[in-house]
């Protein structure tokens, strides 16, 4: 599983290359690869931080005799929250690196978050078959 994370970075960089193909943003694939590496470094550090925050919240509410709100126990809601927060980081990073306007950056970030979802599903697919055939 750890080695397959390497698949995520080049796929995301390829998506970046497609979205930023405009003559004004003519960059080498390697530059998108560096951006992608930085983003996934954030992403891989953000996930445990989010889980730790939610675990702390759950234990804190349990300690005072309350239950964690059902909304925060819903996997779909947590996935959307994670994607939204990653999208915010991605928006800030893309604005700084590529210097486009707010609206165009927003549109591209929505597409990139969709791309992240697709790349992660591909990662899970590859991971499943790798695990299935190696055991």
Residue, then its C-alpha position, 0 to 999 in steps of 0.5 A: x500500500x505504501x509503495x502504491x502511493x507513488x502512483x497518486x502523485x504522477x496521476x495528479x500531476x498529469x491532471x494538473x498538466x491537462x488543466x493548466x495547458x493554457x499558453x499563459x501557464x506553459x509549465x513542464x510536467x516536472x513542475x506539476x509533479x513538484x506541486x502534486x508532491x507537495x499537495x499529497x504530502x499535505x494530504x497524507x499529513x492532513x488525514x491522520x490529523x483529521x482522524x485524531x481531531x475527530x477521535x479527540x472530539x468523540x472521546x471528549x463528548x463521551x467523557x462529559x456524557x454526550x454522544x458525538x453528533x450523528x452528522x460527524x459519525x456519517x462516513x459520507x459527511x466526513x469524506x465531504x468534509x475532508x474533500x472540502x478542506x483539501x479543496x481549500x488548501x488546494x485552492x490556496x496553493x493553486x492561487x499562489x503557484x499558478x496566479x489565476x483569478x479566483x473564479x477560474x481557480x475555483x473551477x479548476x479546484x473543483x475539477x481537481x478535487x473530483x480528480x482526487x476522488x477518481x485517483x483515490x478510487x483507482x488507488x484502492x482498485x490497484x491496492x485491492x488487486x495487488x493484495x488479492x494476488x499477493x496473498 
